[in-house]
Each structure stands twice: as structure tokens, then as C-alpha cells.
Amino acid sequence: MKYIPSFKTLPHAARLALLGFAFLIGFTNCGAPPSAPETDSLVFAHGSDAVNLDPGSMEDGYSANIAQQMFEGLVKFKNGSLEIEPALAERWETSGDGREWTFYLRPGVKFHDGTTLTSEAIVLSLMRLLDENHPYHLAGRMPYADMALRGIVKEVVADGDMTVRVILYEPYAPLLKNLAMFCCFISSPAALKKYGEEYSVHPVGTGPLRFVKWTRDVEVVLARYDEYWGAPAKTQQVIYKVLRDPEVRLFSVARGEASIMVGINPQTAAEVKKNPNLTLLEQPGVNISFAYMNVEKGPLIDKRVRQAINYAVNKKAICDHLFEGYAEPMRGIFPPSVLGHDPDSRAYEFDPDKAKALLVEAGYSDGFDIEIMTYSVPRPYNPIGARLAEVVQNDLSEIGVRVKISQVEWGTLLQRSLNHDFEICMLGWSTDNGDPDNFAYALLANPENRSQFKHEEFNRLVRLGQQTYDENERLKIYQQAQTIALDEAPWLFLNTTKDFAALRQNIKGFVLHPMALHYLWPVSIEN
């Protein structure tokens, strides 16, 4: 018998060619119709399996995306937006000194196990993150607690059955966005008590979809929760189908075996547009791609050198050609949709002559040798992986900077960069909560930041931004901070990329979310 290779075993180029052919013909002349899921089942082609479904101990986006359908917090992000709206709390108020927030709970909300939401569930779900002695705390397994609550929230207390007070150490403007994060989703106290450490495979929330089953490395099945307090899910069932290979995922959507996929690279987006059975969604991502420069090593100590490196790299060419127009150059430390972004800010345009002049001024007329540490695999903010470092290498060679590229495994790169064991390190960032503090503090004002950047005025402004509740004032503060960061140039500022989704033409109501928190319960399937 002649061996016929499967799609997964074909070489990369052959797979892309097959996908292109399949998209062009739209599978309209392939004989028997493709297999398809049940009419009322929405199938999301997922790039990886979940790790665990306990929101308090999650740390990966695949798990969080599933949890988003089953759980809710006191507040939530609007569909497709970074704005906050009520969820389990109908309303809230802040004390005069900004140190105490009072949340008034929505009455009549039931968990999927039939128990009723009260302030007990809020206190338990949040305090298990904060209190290391809490009976449901998981030591060393709640990584997002440090970012979202610890050092920020002093205590969470019940004030009757339907009111909760969140007491802060000091005013903290990003609080609501932190409370909307998946780590702060509210779990059923009865389920936590019943399942203990097995709760991660028996999740119970209040969301519009409830957990049905999880077949490892195959699928997670959710069903409509008929007693949901809000608008019911528009499909009876949602299935997260694990298909690790992006081309296999796309093939599955093209055949109608799956309904939706995200994580499409720019090269494949063009093929999606050709298929009459598919819709391509795109929007600016809340991400940044950049390279840390270690400001305490060698020539990089001099900010003129760091500025020269920024002027030497042609970011527009990278966006227009390598990313095929699906990216735009960074104009500062914030992507366009984040408060603090200034479209008129002084960005580093491509100017190799100015770069050379700055090197001469800094005493490096003959250039210098330096190493760039990079990752190999594509990232959401960089779909071309290590090739980006090669482009930077070529551009820097034109001003006499001789670059050696060191390509290391992802985990090694993260650890070495945390240890400041590099000169230049390619990296990037996708936001956790959409707040400017998640960029300015997390990446630069944080004392452990990878660039070892220390700037008293920048840090003062970031702290002021954390404590200022007025959004107009925060905008001014973060734009001032951004001006300092641009001038000091602790990074090689590169680009921000678009997010994509491919979906069947009969899928209605799906909206890309800036933080990949894709809400599936408002999505319907037209026959």
C-alpha cells in the first residue's frame, strides 16, 4: 500500500501550500461534506490544554480563557474592552482617603452547585490568595496573588451577607482592574470544601457556562448554566478542542470541525481572507515587543549608546515587511489602547546618521561588540521569533555595532534575564490587566526590573500614578513618565502587533478581547 502522509507530518511549506489551496476552493468541491459539531455546540480550537481550572492558582492563558466562561469576579472587563463594568458586585464606593472600597453584591446569584452567593464566598476567594495560613491557600502555587493583591490589599472583610469591604494599605488606582483578573474570580465555598486540592479539576463558579468534563489533551466541555443571573449563553455547549499545531487548528476551522481560533500569524491571515467560508477579525493588540538593554553593562551604561541603538533599527520596515503591515512601531512604553500612550510622543525614527553621531559623542567611533540573547519560538508580540533579532543585528552592523546572537530556550531566557545575565535581551509583554501600571511599574519602576533601570523621578511619577484615582490626572502623570523612559532608553523600542481570529461565517457575536479574554457565551451559530 502506498504511504499517504497525514497533514500533521507534512513539511511546513507543504502544509501552508495545502492550506492555501484548501482556502481558495473553500472545500466546496471535496466530495462528502466535512464533519461538523452539533448545531448548538460552539467549538473553540485551543492551542494547548488547560493546566488547571482553579482560578486562584492559574498562571497560563489557556486555563484563564476557559475560566472566563465559568467564573466571575466582583467586576469584569467589558466584552472587547479594557473598561470595567459590574459583575458580582452591582455597585461600589470608595472612602474619602481612598483606602477602603465597599462592594454591594448582586442578590439572587447562584453557584453552579446550587449554593447562593454571599459575602462569605468573596472573602474566602480573595483571602485564600492573601493569607498564607488560610486553609485553602496553596503555598507556592498562587503566582498572580503577588501582582494582584499582596502588598496592596490589607484585608477583605464581610459587612453582612451582601456587602464586602476591601481595605488597602494605601490608595491604589488599578484595584478594579486587578479584581477583574482571573486570579480574583469567585469560587463556591462548598466546592472548595468538598474537593480540597482536587478543586482544580472540579471548578464551580457563577458564570453563564458550567463545567461538564475535561479529557486531558483532548477537550474541555462546558454547558449553558440555566440558572445564570444574566443573559443566558446563546449555545447549549462550548467545547475547547486541543489542537496544538496552528496550521491544524486553521485546517479544522476551514473544514467546519471547529468554529473559532485565535493566534493567527500575519502570513496565514492573508489565506483566511481568501476563504469565502471564513471571517478574519483583527485589532491592535495590548502588547509590546522590545529588547531590554542592561543599563549597568559595558557601553550600555551610556544612554547615548542606548539612544543610538534605537535610531539605528528600522522599526517601520520591520512592521511593514516582516510583519506584513500587521504591526506598528512603538511610540513609548504603552501600546495604543492603554492610558498614557501618546500618539504625538517623540519616537525613535530610523536615523542611522544620528545613531553614528551619538556613538562618536559617546566615544565609540569604531563601534563595539555586544551580544543579543533571544528566544526562538514565535510570541504573540513577535510572530517571527528569532528572525527579529537577526534584523536588529543587520541594522546595528550598519553603525559599527557588531552583534553576536545567542539563541536560548524560553525558560532559560526568562531566568537569565531575571538574573541580569545579558547585555541585550529580546522580550516583550502582553498585559495582565490593561492598566498603565502593568507596564510602567511591572517593567521599569519595579526594583527587580530586567534592565536594572533606576530613575528617581520616573519612579516617583509611577508611584503617584498608582495612588491617583482621577483618570485625566493619571494620563498626564504617565505621559510624563513615558517621556523620561523614552529619553533614558532602557529598551530597544520595537513594535506592537495586531491580534487575529478566524471564524466560520455562520458564527455571530464573537468579539476579540484585547487581553484574549474571549467571551463565548454571547456567541451564536446560524444554521
N, C-alpha and C positions, 0 to 999 in steps of 0.2 A: 504493500500500500504506500502511495506517495505521501510523504510528510507534509502537512499543511500547517504552517506556524500560526499560533494564536496572535491576536492583536497585541497582547502584552509582551510577546517575545520578539516582535519586530524591532529593527533598529529605529532610533529616534527619527531620523529623516523619513524613513518609510512610513512611520506612524503618522507624521504630520501630513505626508502626501495623501495617505488614505483618508485622514480626517477631512482634508481639503476636498477630495473627490466626493466623499460622503455628504459633506455640507452642500456642495454645488448641486448634486442631484436631489438632495433633500429626502433621500430614502423613499422617493415616491415610486420607483420602479424596481424595487428589490424583491418582487415576488410576494411571499406571505407578509402580512403586516407585522411590524415589530411587536414583541410582547410589551405589555404595559401594566402598571399597577392598577389596583381597584380605582374606580372612578372617583371615590371620595377619600382616596389616600394621597397625600402630598409627600413626595419622596425628595429629600434633600441629599444630594450626592456630597458626602463628607470626606475630606482629605485624610482623616485619621479617626481612630476610635476615641471615645471618651477615655479619660484616665480614672476619674471618679465623679460621682454625681452629688456629693455633699458640697454645697456652695462654700461653706466655711473653710474647706481645705483644698479647694480648687486652685490651680495655678496655670492652666492651659486654656487656650481659646476654644478648642473643640468641646471641652466639657462645659465651658461657660455658655456657649451658644445654645446647647441643649437645655441647660438650667434656666436660661432666659425664658423658655416656654412654660416651665413648670412652677417657677418661683417668682415672688415679688418682694420688693423692699418697701420701706416706708414711702419712698419716692421712686420714680423711674425716669429714664430718658424717653422723650417723645420719639415716636416712630420716625426714623430717618433724621434725627436731630440730636444736637448736644444740649438742648433745653431740657429743663426738669419740669415734671408735672406730678400731681398727686398719684399715689398708688394705694398702699395700705393705710396711709395717713391721708385723711381728707383735707387737712389744713395744718398749719404750724405757725408758730410765732417765736420771736427772739426777745430775750431780755434786753434791757437798756444797755447793759455793759457788753452784750454780745457773747456772753459766756454760757448761756443756758438756752436751749431750744426745747420748746414744748410741742409735741406732736399729738394730734387728736385723731384717733383711729376710726376707720370706716366700720360702721356697725353691720352685723349680719354676714361677715365673711367666714367661710368655712374652708378648712384644710381638706385635702383630698381624702383623708381618713375619716372625715365627718366631724372632727372636733372644731370648735369655734375659736376664731382668732380673738385673743385678749392681749393686754399689755404683757402678760407673762411670757408669751412667745417672743415678743420684741426684745425684752430684757434678756431672756435666755440666749437667743440667737446672736445678739451683739456682745454680751458679756462673756460668752464662751470664747470669743476672739480675744478679748482684752485680758481676762483673768486667767493666768496660768494655773491657778488652783481650782478652776471651775470643773465640775465633774464631767462636762462634755468638751473640755478643751483637749486638743490633740497636739501634744508637745512636739515642736519642730515641724509640724505639718499644716500650719496655717500662715503661709508666707505673705498673703496680702493684708493680714491684720496689721502688720507694722506700717504699711503705707497708708491704709485707710483710717485706722483708729488709734493705734498706740502712740502715746505722746501727744495726742490731740484730744481724745475723749477721756475724761477722768472717770466718769461713771454713767451708767444708764439705769434709771430707776422708774418704777411704776408709780403713777399717781391715780389710783383707782384702776378699774378694769379696762378703761378705754383711753387712757392718757399716759404718755411716756415723756419723761424729761431726759434729755441728753445734755450732760454737764461737761463743759470743756475746760481745759487748763487756761486757755486764753482765746480771744476771738479767732475764728478760723473760717474764712470765706468759702473755701472749696468743700465745706462739710456736706452740703446736699448732694453734690456730685459723687463724693465718696460713698455716701449712703445709698446711692443708686447702683453702685458697683456690685458685681455678683457675690463677692465675699460677704456682703451685708444683706443678702436675701434672707427671708424669714422662714424657718423650718418649724414643723409641728413638734411641740414638746413631747407629745405622746409617742410620736415615731422615734424621736431621738432616744427616749427612754426604752422603747421596745427593742430597737435594733442595735443600740450602742455603736461600736466601731463598724458594724455592718451597715450602718445607715447610708454609707456611700453607694450601696447597691440597692437601697430601698428608699429613695428620696420621696419626701412628702411636702409639697408646698401648697400655695393657694392659687396658682396661676391658671390660665384658661385651658392648659393641656396637662394631663396627669400621666404619670409613669405607668407603662404596661409591662415591658420586658426589655432586657438587654442581652443580646447574644454577642459575646466578645468577638471583636474584629469582623463582625458581620453587620449588625444594625442595632439601633435603639428605637423602640416603638413607643409612641405617645398617643393618647386618645383624648378626645374632647371631654372636658370636665363639665358635666351638665348642670352643676350647682354653682358655677362660677358667678361671682357678683357682678361682673361687667358683661360686655357684649360677648356672645359665645364664639368659639372658634368656628371658622367657616368650612372646615373639613372635619370629617369624623376621626381621621387618623393622620398623624405625621410620622414619617419614618426617616431616620438618619441612617443612610446606607453608606457603609465604609468602602470607599474606593480610593486607595492611596495615590495611584498614578493620575496626574491631572488630565492626561490625554484620554485615559479610560473613563474618567468622570465625564468629560465632554462628549465622548462617544456615547455614553449611556444616556445623557440628556438628549443628544441628537436623535437617538433611536426611540425616545419616549419611555425608556425604562426608568428614568429619573425626571424630576420636574425642574429642579433648580441646582445650579452650582455657582460658587464664588471662587475667587483666587485665580482668575484667568490672566495670563500674561499678555502683553501688547501684541506679540506675534500671532497668538491664537485669536485675539479679538477680531482681527480682520476676517478670519474664516467664519466666525459666528455671524458677522454681518451679512455674509453671502447666503446663509441658510434661511429660506422663507419660513421655516417652521420655528425659528428661534428669535428671541429678542435679546439684544445686548444692552445692559444697563451700565452706565459709567458715571462716576462723580469724583471730585477731588478727595483724596484720602486724608485722614488726620494723622499723617506720618511725615517723618523727615529722614533723609539719607545723608549721612555726613561722615567725616573721619575725625576722631579725636586726635588732637596734637598734644603730646605730653610737654607742657609748658616748663617743665623742670629738667629737660634733657637737651643737651647739645645746642645746636643752632636755634632750636625751637624756643629757647628761653627768651629770645629777642622777638617782640611782637612784629617788628618789621619783616622778619623772615616768615612769620605766620601769615601776615598780610600778603606777602609776595606769592606764597603758595596759593592763596585764594585767587589772586589776579591771574595766575598762570594757567588755571584749569578752565577749559571752555565748557561751562555748565550748560549753556544753551544748546551746543552741539550734542552733548550727551542726551539731553531731553528730546531734541528734535529727531535725532538719528538712531541712537542706541535704544531709546525708549519709544521711538516711532510717534512722537508727539503726545504720548500719554503721561507726561510728567512736565513739571515746570521748575525752574531754578529756585532755590531757597532765597528769600529776601531777609532772613533773620532766623531767630531761634524758634519761631512759631509757624505752623502751617496756616494757610489762608483762613480756615474756618474757626481758628482759636483766638479768643480775646487777647489782644496785644500785638497781633500781626499788623504790620504797617505796609500797605502796598507801595507807599512812597519812600520807604526807608532806603538808606544808602546801601545798595547791594554791591557785591564784588563782580563787576563786569569783567569780561575777558580782555585783559590788557597786559600781554607779555612784556612790553617795553617798560611799563610801570613796575612790573614784578622784578625785572632785571635791575632797574634803578634802585629799588628798595634793598635788593641783595647787596649791591655795591655800597649803599649807605650803611648797611649793617656789617660790612667788612667781609663779604663773601663774593667778591667779584669773579672768582673762579668756581663758584658753586660749592657743593659739598655732597657727601654721600649720606644716604638715610635709608631706613628700612620701613616699608609699609606692611603691617600684618593684616591679612584679610581672610574672610570666610570664602568657602567655595560654592555653597548652595544658594539658589535664589532666595530672596527675602521679600516680604510684602512691599517694602520700600525700595527694593532693588531686584527686579526680575531677571537680571543678567548675571548675578553672582559675582565671581572673581574677575570677570571681564571689566568691571567698573574700575578696579584697581589698576588694570593694565592701561586703561585710557588715561588715568591720572599719571601713571608712570611716564607715558609718552609725552604728555603735556609738560610735565616738570622737566623732562630732559631738554626741552627747548630753552629753558632758562638756566641750564647748567646744574640742575639738581639731579643727581644720579641715584635712582631709586632701585633698591632690591625688594622684590615682593616675597613675603613669607606667607604661604597659604597654610592655614591650620584648621583643624577640626573645630566645629562650632563651640562645643563645650570648653575646649582648651582656650579658644579666643576669648570667651567671656571671662574665664578665670584669670588669664594673663592680663587682660585689660583692667580687671578689678585690682590686680596687684601692681598696676602701673608698669608692667614689664613689656614696654613697647616704646617706639618713637612716634609713629603714626599708626592708628588702628581704624580700619574701616568698620563702621557700625551704622546704627540707625535706631529709630524709635517709633513705635505706634502707641498712641495714647491709651492710658488706663481709664481716664475719666473726662477727657476733653477740656480740662481746666488748664490755664497757663502755668499754674504752679507745678503741674505734672511735667512740664518742660523746664521751666526756669529753675525750680528748686531741685527736682529729681536729677537733672543732668548737669547742672552747673553750680548752684549755691550749696548743694549737698557737700559737706566736708569731705566725703569719700568719692567725689566725682572723678571720673577716669582721667580727665585732662590735668588734674591737680590744680585747677583754676581757683585762685583766691583773689577776690577783689572786694574790698570793704564796702564801697558804695553800691556795687551790684547786689551784694548780699543784704545790705540794708533795705534796698528797694524791694527785693523779693520777700523779705520778712514783712515789710509794710503791705505788700500785695496780699499776703496771706491773711492779714488782720483787717483789711478794708472790705466792707460789705458793699459799698456803692460801686456799681459796675463802671460808671463813667470815670470815677477816680482810679479804679483798678486799671482801666485801659491806659490812662496817662502814665501810671507807675510802670506797667510792663513795657510800654514803648520806650520809656527812659532806660529801663534795664536792658532792653534789646539793643539800643544804641551803643551802650557800653560793651555788650558782648560782641557786636559786630566790629567795633574798633579794636578790641583786645584779641579777637580771632583765635579763641582756643580750639576752634574746629576748622576743618575744611568744609565749608558750606556747599552742599551739592544740590539736592533736589527733593521734591515731594511728588509722589506718584498717585495716579488715579486708582480707584477700586472698581472692579468689574463683577458683573454677574451675567450668566447665560441662563435663560429660562424658556420653556416652551411657550408658544404663542397663546395657548389657552390658559396660562397662569395669570391671574389678575390680582392686583393688590400687594404684590411684593415690592418692598422698598429697601434699597441699600441703606444700611446704617453706617455712619462714619466710623463707629468702633466695632464693626462686624457683629453687632447685637441685632441680628436679623429677626424681626418678629414674624412668625409664621402663622399665628392664629388669625390675622386679618386676611390671609391669602386664600383665594378660591380657585376652583378648577372649572372651566367652562367645558361642557360636553361638545 
